[in-house]
């Protein structure tokens, strides 16, 4: 229809539901379970991205009590703990009532509970550790995936020719098929290039996660880095470095079509949206599969346009602050089913 929709909200719900089903076994939203996991997660991500003066000047951490940060942290921590406890207890009760048959799929919580009992690995997993792993999977997987989807669709709407090229590729390869599957994605080279270009310009976590040196190091023979020094890698700046990229501020998926960069696993230091090495994101393959499939299905099924009166060049692409760099403005579009 000609109605204006908030596409970002739909993308957020999509990623939240996918991660919930894979990690927690089912979706958790206010309508279905009475638990608004998306709202709790939003509060958590906002707090993680806040500046905590006590992390850098320990003797000033008392300021957090005055600003109310400590109170907010305690409140959200209690909400998260209650939510994760309910998920774990739900799985324990369900598993007592039935036993899995060979080959029956298990979700991530089931696997962690088996590890907690020491059946598979021979070592126990403490309850707090189990909840921490679930929180990492749920929070990191949802927010970063949604952010990348939102930026990708925004860039495609800003570049109508790029959107048309992508739609032509997807629709030609999907000719005669009602639905696109994961098997179809390996043939969609322009789609993969468009996602990589979005990750180059808009890495979901622009400063990656902080690292800490384990011992004294002399780097390049000149720089002395003491042990326990916090190191912050600016993936955003690397992706826009004019010494590494031609016209770095432009969104041009074509730059990846004949490129030596074949994946996002950090093997090329000029392109590290998921980090690299031992501290690289363990969920990168899963995230890329979700993003590729979601974008392919969207451009296959719909034609997108901006609300009347808004030109592509006038779109607000301002970045918000936080641990993940979201778009500050909502992504409003008119989506018309493609017949």
C-alpha positions as a Markdown table, in Angstrom:
| # | Residue | x | y | z |
|---|---|---|---|---|
| 1 | Unk | 0.0 | 0.0 | 0.0 |
| 2 | Unk | 1.0 | 3.7 | 0.0 |
| 3 | Unk | 1.2 | 3.7 | 3.8 |
| 4 | Unk | 4.4 | 4.8 | 5.4 |
| 5 | Unk | 6.0 | 2.1 | 7.7 |
| 6 | Unk | 8.8 | 2.3 | 10.2 |
| 7 | Unk | 11.1 | -0.3 | 8.6 |
| 8 | Unk | 13.6 | -0.2 | 11.4 |
| 9 | Unk | 11.1 | -1.4 | 13.9 |
| 10 | Unk | 10.2 | -4.4 | 11.7 |
| 11 | Unk | 13.9 | -5.2 | 11.2 |
| 12 | Unk | 14.5 | -5.0 | 15.0 |
| 13 | Unk | 11.6 | -7.4 | 15.7 |
| 14 | Unk | 12.9 | -9.8 | 13.0 |
| 15 | Unk | 16.4 | -10.1 | 14.4 |
| 16 | Unk | 15.1 | -10.3 | 18.0 |
| 17 | Unk | 12.8 | -13.2 | 17.1 |
| 18 | Unk | 15.5 | -15.0 | 15.1 |
| 19 | Unk | 18.0 | -14.8 | 17.9 |
| 20 | Unk | 15.4 | -15.7 | 20.5 |
| 21 | Unk | 14.3 | -18.8 | 18.7 |
| 22 | Unk | 17.9 | -20.0 | 18.0 |
| 23 | Unk | 19.3 | -19.2 | 21.5 |
| 24 | Unk | 16.3 | -19.4 | 23.8 |
| 25 | Unk | 14.1 | -21.8 | 22.0 |
| 26 | Unk | 11.2 | -19.5 | 21.2 |
| 27 | Unk | 10.3 | -15.8 | 20.8 |
| 28 | Unk | 9.8 | -13.6 | 23.9 |
| 29 | Unk | 7.6 | -10.6 | 23.3 |
| 30 | Unk | 4.9 | -8.9 | 25.3 |
| 31 | Unk | 2.1 | -10.3 | 23.0 |
| 32 | Unk | 3.2 | -14.0 | 23.1 |
| 33 | Unk | 4.9 | -14.4 | 26.4 |
| 34 | Unk | 4.2 | -11.3 | 28.5 |
| 35 | Unk | 7.9 | -10.5 | 28.6 |
| 36 | Unk | 9.1 | -7.7 | 26.4 |
| 37 | Unk | 12.6 | -8.9 | 25.8 |
| 38 | Unk | 13.2 | -6.3 | 23.1 |
| 39 | Unk | 12.6 | -3.4 | 25.6 |
| 40 | Unk | 14.8 | -5.0 | 28.2 |
| 41 | Unk | 17.6 | -5.5 | 25.7 |
| 42 | Unk | 17.3 | -1.8 | 24.5 |
| 43 | Unk | 17.8 | -0.6 | 28.1 |
| 44 | Unk | 20.8 | -2.9 | 28.5 |
| 45 | Unk | 22.5 | -1.8 | 25.2 |
| 46 | Unk | 21.9 | 1.9 | 26.2 |
| 47 | Unk | 23.7 | 1.4 | 29.5 |
| 48 | Unk | 26.6 | -0.6 | 28.0 |
| 49 | Unk | 27.2 | 2.3 | 25.7 |
| 50 | Unk | 27.1 | 4.9 | 28.5 |
| 51 | Unk | 30.3 | 6.7 | 29.6 |
| 52 | Unk | 31.3 | 5.4 | 33.1 |
| 53 | Unk | 33.7 | 7.8 | 34.6 |
| 54 | Unk | 34.7 | 5.2 | 37.2 |
| 55 | Unk | 36.2 | 3.0 | 34.5 |
| 56 | Unk | 38.8 | 5.6 | 33.8 |
| 57 | Unk | 39.1 | 7.6 | 37.0 |
| 58 | Unk | 38.3 | 5.1 | 39.8 |
| 59 | Unk | 38.2 | 7.6 | 42.6 |
| 60 | Unk | 35.4 | 9.5 | 40.8 |
| 61 | Unk | 33.1 | 6.5 | 40.6 |
| 62 | Unk | 30.9 | 8.0 | 43.4 |
| 63 | Unk | 29.6 | 10.4 | 40.7 |
| 64 | Unk | 27.5 | 7.5 | 39.3 |
| 65 | Unk | 25.4 | 7.5 | 42.4 |
| 66 | Unk | 24.6 | 11.2 | 41.9 |
| 67 | Unk | 23.9 | 10.8 | 38.1 |
| 68 | Unk | 21.6 | 7.8 | 38.8 |
| 69 | Unk | 23.7 | 5.5 | 36.6 |
| 70 | Unk | 24.2 | 3.0 | 39.5 |
| 71 | Unk | 20.5 | 2.8 | 40.1 |
| 72 | Unk | 19.7 | 2.3 | 36.4 |
| 73 | Unk | 22.3 | -0.5 | 36.2 |
| 74 | Unk | 20.9 | -2.3 | 39.2 |
| 75 | Unk | 17.4 | -2.0 | 37.9 |
| 76 | Unk | 18.2 | -3.4 | 34.4 |
| 77 | Unk | 20.5 | -6.1 | 35.9 |
| 78 | Unk | 17.6 | -7.3 | 38.0 |
| 79 | Unk | 15.3 | -7.3 | 34.9 |
| 80 | Unk | 17.8 | -9.3 | 32.9 |
| 81 | Unk | 18.5 | -11.8 | 35.7 |
| 82 | Unk | 14.7 | -12.4 | 36.2 |
| 83 | Unk | 14.2 | -12.9 | 32.4 |
| 84 | Unk | 17.2 | -15.3 | 32.0 |
| 85 | Unk | 16.2 | -17.2 | 35.1 |
| 86 | Unk | 12.7 | -17.7 | 33.7 |
| 87 | Unk | 14.1 | -18.9 | 30.4 |
| 88 | Unk | 16.4 | -21.5 | 32.1 |
| 89 | Unk | 13.7 | -22.7 | 34.5 |
| 90 | Unk | 11.3 | -23.1 | 31.6 |
| 91 | Unk | 13.8 | -25.3 | 29.8 |
| 92 | Unk | 14.6 | -27.4 | 32.9 |
| 93 | Unk | 10.8 | -28.1 | 33.6 |
| 94 | Unk | 10.2 | -28.9 | 29.9 |
| 95 | Unk | 13.2 | -31.3 | 29.7 |
| 96 | Unk | 12.0 | -33.1 | 32.8 |
| 97 | Unk | 8.7 | -33.8 | 31.1 |
| 98 | Unk | 10.2 | -35.2 | 27.9 |
| 99 | Unk | 13.4 | -36.7 | 26.7 |
| 100 | Unk | 15.0 | -35.7 | 23.4 |
| 101 | Unk | 14.9 | -38.3 | 20.6 |
| 102 | Unk | 18.1 | -38.8 | 18.6 |
| 103 | Unk | 18.3 | -36.1 | 15.9 |
| 104 | Unk | 15.7 | -33.9 | 17.5 |
| 105 | Unk | 16.9 | -30.2 | 17.3 |
| 106 | Unk | 18.0 | -28.5 | 20.5 |
| 107 | Unk | 18.3 | -24.8 | 21.2 |
| 108 | Unk | 21.3 | -23.1 | 22.7 |
| 109 | Unk | 19.9 | -23.3 | 26.3 |
| 110 | Unk | 19.4 | -27.1 | 26.0 |
| 111 | Unk | 23.1 | -27.5 | 25.0 |
| 112 | Unk | 24.3 | -25.2 | 27.8 |
| 113 | Unk | 22.2 | -27.1 | 30.4 |
| 114 | Unk | 23.8 | -30.4 | 29.2 |
| 115 | Unk | 27.3 | -28.8 | 29.7 |
| 116 | Unk | 26.2 | -27.5 | 33.1 |
| 117 | Unk | 25.4 | -31.1 | 34.1 |
| 118 | Unk | 28.8 | -32.2 | 32.9 |
| 119 | Unk | 27.4 | -34.8 | 30.5 |
| 120 | Unk | 29.3 | -33.7 | 27.4 |
| 121 | Unk | 32.4 | -32.0 | 28.6 |
| 122 | Unk | 33.2 | -33.4 | 32.0 |
| 123 | Unk | 33.2 | -30.0 | 33.7 |
| 124 | Unk | 30.3 | -28.1 | 35.3 |
| 125 | Unk | 29.0 | -24.7 | 34.2 |
| 126 | Unk | 28.0 | -22.4 | 36.9 |
| 127 | Unk | 24.5 | -20.8 | 36.7 |
| 128 | Unk | 25.9 | -17.3 | 36.5 |
| 129 | Unk | 28.2 | -18.3 | 33.7 |
| 130 | Unk | 25.4 | -19.9 | 31.8 |
| 131 | Unk | 23.3 | -16.7 | 32.1 |
| 132 | Unk | 26.3 | -14.6 | 31.0 |
| 133 | Unk | 26.8 | -16.7 | 27.9 |
| 134 | Unk | 23.1 | -16.4 | 27.0 |
| 135 | Unk | 23.1 | -12.7 | 27.5 |
| 136 | Unk | 26.2 | -12.3 | 25.3 |
| 137 | Unk | 24.5 | -14.3 | 22.5 |
| 138 | Unk | 21.1 | -12.6 | 22.8 |
| 139 | Unk | 22.3 | -9.0 | 23.2 |
| 140 | Unk | 25.3 | -9.1 | 20.8 |
| 141 | Unk | 23.4 | -11.0 | 18.1 |
| 142 | Unk | 20.2 | -8.9 | 18.1 |
| 143 | Unk | 21.5 | -5.3 | 18.2 |
| 144 | Unk | 24.4 | -5.6 | 15.8 |
| 145 | Unk | 22.4 | -7.6 | 13.2 |
| 146 | Unk | 19.5 | -5.2 | 13.3 |
| 147 | Unk | 21.9 | -2.1 | 13.1 |
| 148 | Unk | 23.6 | -3.5 | 9.9 |
| 149 | Unk | 20.2 | -4.3 | 8.3 |
| 150 | Unk | 19.0 | -0.8 | 9.0 |
| 151 | Unk | 22.1 | 0.9 | 7.6 |
| 152 | Unk | 22.1 | -1.4 | 4.5 |
| 153 | Unk | 18.5 | -0.6 | 3.6 |
| 154 | Unk | 19.1 | 3.2 | 4.3 |
| 155 | Unk | 22.1 | 3.2 | 1.9 |
| 156 | Unk | 20.1 | 1.3 | -0.8 |
| 157 | Unk | 17.3 | 3.9 | -0.6 |
| 158 | Unk | 19.9 | 6.7 | -0.9 |
| 159 | Unk | 21.3 | 5.0 | -4.1 |
| 160 | Unk | 18.3 | 4.1 | -6.4 |
| 161 | Unk | 20.6 | 2.7 | -9.1 |
| 162 | Unk | 22.3 | 0.5 | -6.6 |
| 163 | Unk | 19.0 | -0.7 | -5.3 |
| 164 | Unk | 17.9 | -1.4 | -8.9 |
| 165 | Unk | 21.1 | -3.4 | -9.6 |
| 166 | Unk | 20.6 | -5.5 | -6.5 |
| 167 | Unk | 16.9 | -6.1 | -7.2 |
| 168 | Unk | 17.7 | -7.2 | -10.8 |
| 169 | Unk | 20.3 | -9.7 | -9.6 |
| 170 | Unk | 18.0 | -11.2 | -6.9 |
| 171 | Unk | 14.9 | -11.3 | -9.0 |
| 172 | Unk | 16.7 | -12.9 | -12.0 |
| 173 | Unk | 18.3 | -15.6 | -9.9 |
| 174 | Unk | 15.0 | -16.2 | -8.1 |
| 175 | Unk | 13.0 | -16.4 | -11.3 |
| 176 | Unk | 10.1 | -18.8 | -11.1 |
| 177 | Unk | 10.6 | -19.3 | -7.3 |
| 178 | Unk | 8.2 | -18.0 | -4.7 |
| 179 | Unk | 10.8 | -17.9 | -2.0 |
| 180 | Unk | 14.6 | -17.3 | -1.7 |
| 181 | Unk | 16.5 | -19.8 | 0.3 |
| 182 | Unk | 20.0 | -19.9 | 1.8 |
| 183 | Unk | 21.2 | -22.0 | -1.1 |
| 184 | Unk | 20.4 | -19.2 | -3.5 |
| 185 | Unk | 22.6 | -16.7 | -1.7 |
| 186 | Unk | 25.9 | -18.2 | -2.9 |
| 187 | Unk | 25.1 | -16.9 | -6.5 |
| 188 | Unk | 24.2 | -13.4 | -5.4 |
| 189 | Unk | 27.6 | -11.7 | -5.6 |
| 190 | Unk | 26.3 | -8.1 | -5.8 |
| 191 | Unk | 24.2 | -8.7 | -2.7 |
| 192 | Unk | 27.3 | -9.9 | -0.8 |
| 193 | Unk | 29.2 | -6.8 | -2.1 |
| 194 | Unk | 26.4 | -4.5 | -0.9 |
| 195 | Unk | 26.5 | -6.0 | 2.6 |
| 196 | Unk | 30.3 | -5.7 | 2.8 |
| 197 | Unk | 30.1 | -2.1 | 1.7 |
| 198 | Unk | 27.6 | -1.4 | 4.4 |
| 199 | Unk | 29.8 | -3.0 | 7.0 |
| 200 | Unk | 32.8 | -1.0 | 5.8 |
| 201 | Unk | 31.0 | 2.3 | 6.1 |
| 202 | Unk | 28.9 | 1.5 | 9.1 |
| 203 | Unk | 30.4 | -1.2 | 11.3 |
| 204 | Unk | 27.9 | -2.0 | 14.0 |
| 205 | Unk | 30.5 | -1.7 | 16.8 |
| 206 | Unk | 32.8 | 1.0 | 15.4 |
| 207 | Unk | 35.4 | 0.8 | 18.2 |
| 208 | Unk | 35.2 | -3.0 | 18.4 |
| 209 | Unk | 35.4 | -4.3 | 22.0 |
| 210 | Unk | 38.3 | -3.0 | 24.1 |
| 211 | Unk | 41.4 | -5.2 | 24.4 |
| 212 | Unk | 44.0 | -5.3 | 27.1 |
| 213 | Unk | 47.7 | -6.1 | 26.7 |
| 214 | Unk | 48.7 | -9.1 | 28.9 |
| 215 | Unk | 52.4 | -8.2 | 29.1 |
| 216 | Unk | 54.8 | -5.4 | 28.3 |
| 217 | Unk | 55.2 | -5.0 | 24.5 |
| 218 | Unk | 57.5 | -2.9 | 22.3 |
| 219 | Unk | 55.6 | -2.2 | 19.1 |
| 220 | Unk | 57.4 | -1.6 | 15.8 |
| 221 | Unk | 60.6 | -1.0 | 17.8 |
| 222 | Unk | 59.4 | 2.4 | 18.9 |
| 223 | Unk | 56.3 | 2.3 | 21.1 |
| 224 | Unk | 56.4 | 0.8 | 24.6 |
| 225 | Unk | 53.0 | -0.6 | 25.7 |
| 226 | Unk | 52.9 | -1.6 | 29.4 |
| 227 | Unk | 50.9 | -4.6 | 30.6 |
| 228 | Unk | 47.2 | -4.1 | 31.3 |
| 229 | Unk | 47.0 | -1.2 | 28.8 |
| 230 | Unk | 43.6 | -0.9 | 27.2 |
| 231 | Unk | 43.7 | -0.9 | 23.4 |
| 232 | Unk | 40.8 | 0.4 | 21.4 |
| 233 | Unk | 40.6 | -0.5 | 17.6 |
| 234 | Unk | 38.7 | 2.0 | 15.5 |
| 235 | Unk | 37.2 | -0.1 | 12.8 |
| 236 | Unk | 35.1 | 2.9 | 11.6 |
| 237 | Unk | 38.2 | 5.0 | 10.9 |
| 238 | Unk | 40.0 | 2.0 | 9.2 |
| 239 | Unk | 37.0 | 1.5 | 6.9 |
| 240 | Unk | 37.1 | 5.1 | 5.8 |
| 241 | Unk | 40.8 | 5.6 | 5.5 |
| 242 | Unk | 41.6 | 7.3 | 2.1 |
| 243 | Unk | 45.0 | 5.5 | 2.1 |
| 244 | Unk | 43.2 | 2.2 | 2.0 |
| 245 | Unk | 40.0 | 3.0 | 0.1 |
| 246 | Unk | 39.2 | 5.1 | -3.0 |
| 247 | Unk | 36.4 | 7.6 | -2.4 |
| 248 | Unk | 35.9 | 6.1 | 1.1 |
| 249 | Unk | 32.8 | 8.2 | 1.9 |
| 250 | Unk | 30.9 | 6.9 | -1.1 |
| 251 | Unk | 28.7 | 3.8 | -0.9 |
| 252 | Unk | 29.9 | 1.7 | -3.8 |
| 253 | Unk | 29.4 | -2.1 | -3.6 |
| 254 | Unk | 31.2 | -2.5 | -6.9 |
| 255 | Unk | 34.5 | -2.0 | -5.0 |
| 256 | Unk | 34.1 | -5.5 | -3.5 |
| 257 | Unk | 33.2 | -7.3 | -6.8 |
| 258 | Unk | 36.8 | -7.8 | -8.0 |
| 259 | Unk | 38.4 | -7.5 | -4.6 |
| 260 | Unk | 40.9 | -9.7 | -2.7 |
| 261 | Unk | 38.6 | -9.4 | 0.3 |
| 262 | Unk | 36.4 | -12.5 | 0.2 |
| 263 | Unk | 34.9 | -12.6 | 3.6 |
| 264 | Unk | 34.4 | -10.7 | 6.9 |
| 265 | Unk | 36.6 | -12.8 | 9.2 |
| 266 | Unk | 39.3 | -10.3 | 9.7 |
| 267 | Unk | 41.9 | -11.8 | 7.3 |
| 268 | Unk | 42.3 | -8.4 | 5.7 |
| 269 | Unk | 43.3 | -5.7 | 8.2 |
| 270 | Unk | 41.6 | -2.9 | 6.2 |
| 271 | Unk | 38.3 | -4.6 | 6.7 |
| 272 | Unk | 37.5 | -5.8 | 10.2 |
| 273 | Unk | 33.8 | -5.1 | 11.0 |
| 274 | Unk | 33.8 | -8.3 | 13.2 |
| 275 | Unk | 37.2 | -7.9 | 14.6 |
| 276 | Unk | 40.0 | -10.4 | 13.9 |
| 277 | Unk | 42.1 | -13.2 | 15.5 |
| 278 | Unk | 41.1 | -14.9 | 18.7 |
| 279 | Unk | 38.9 | -12.0 | 19.8 |
| 280 | Unk | 37.0 | -11.9 | 16.5 |
| 281 | Unk | 33.2 | -12.2 | 16.7 |
| 282 | Unk | 32.3 | -15.9 | 16.9 |
| 283 | Unk | 28.8 | -15.2 | 15.4 |
| 284 | Unk | 30.0 | -13.5 | 12.2 |
| 285 | Unk | 28.9 | -16.4 | 9.9 |
| 286 | Unk | 25.5 | -16.6 | 11.5 |
| 287 | Unk | 25.0 | -12.8 | 11.3 |
| 288 | Unk | 26.0 | -12.6 | 7.7 |
| 289 | Unk | 23.6 | -15.4 | 6.8 |
| 290 | Unk | 20.7 | -13.6 | 8.5 |
| 291 | Unk | 21.5 | -10.3 | 6.9 |
| 292 | Unk | 22.0 | -11.7 | 3.4 |
| 293 | Unk | 18.8 | -13.6 | 3.5 |
| 294 | Unk | 16.7 | -10.7 | 5.0 |
| 295 | Unk | 17.9 | -8.2 | 2.5 |
| 296 | Unk | 17.5 | -10.6 | -0.4 |
| 297 | Unk | 13.9 | -11.4 | 0.6 |
| 298 | Unk | 13.0 | -7.7 | 1.1 |
| 299 | Unk | 14.3 | -6.6 | -2.3 |
| 300 | Unk | 12.8 | -9.7 | -4.0 |
| 301 | Unk | 9.3 | -9.1 | -2.6 |
| 302 | Unk | 9.0 | -5.3 | -2.4 |
| 303 | Unk | 9.8 | -2.1 | -4.2 |
| 304 | Unk | 10.8 | 0.6 | -1.8 |
| 305 | Unk | 10.4 | 4.3 | -1.9 |
| 306 | Unk | 10.9 | 7.2 | 0.4 |
| 307 | Unk | 7.9 | 9.1 | 1.8 |
| 308 | Unk | 6.5 | 11.8 | -0.5 |
| 309 | Unk | 8.6 | 14.9 | -0.5 |
| 310 | Unk | 11.8 | 13.3 | 0.8 |
| 311 | Unk | 14.6 | 13.0 | -1.7 |
| 312 | Unk | 17.4 | 10.4 | -1.4 |
| 313 | Unk | 20.1 | 13.0 | -1.0 |
| 314 | Unk | 18.1 | 14.6 | 1.9 |
| 315 | Unk | 18.0 | 11.5 | 4.0 |
| 316 | Unk | 19.4 | 12.0 | 7.5 |
| 317 | Unk | 22.3 | 9.6 | 8.0 |
| 318 | Unk | 23.4 | 11.0 | 11.4 |
| 319 | Unk | 24.8 | 8.4 | 13.7 |
| 320 | Unk | 23.6 | 7.9 | 17.3 |
| 321 | Unk | 25.9 | 7.4 | 20.2 |
| 322 | Unk | 26.3 | 4.1 | 22.0 |
| 323 | Unk | 28.3 | 0.9 | 21.9 |
| 324 | Unk | 26.5 | 0.2 | 18.6 |
| 325 | Unk | 26.2 | 3.0 | 16.0 |
| 326 | Unk | 22.6 | 3.1 | 15.0 |
| 327 | Unk | 20.9 | 5.6 | 12.7 |
| 328 | Unk | 19.6 | 8.5 | 14.7 |
| 329 | Unk | 16.5 | 9.0 | 12.6 |
| 330 | Unk | 13.8 | 6.3 | 12.0 |
| 331 | Unk | 13.9 | 4.6 | 8.6 |
| 332 | Unk | 10.5 | 5.5 | 7.2 |
| 333 | Unk | 9.6 | 3.9 | 3.8 |
| 334 | Unk | 6.8 | 3.0 | 1.5 |
| 335 | Unk | 6.9 | -0.7 | 0.6 |
| 336 | Unk | 4.9 | -1.9 | -2.4 |
| 337 | Unk | 4.6 | -5.6 | -3.0 |
| 338 | Unk | 6.3 | -6.6 | -6.3 |
| 339 | Unk | 4.0 | -8.5 | -8.6 |
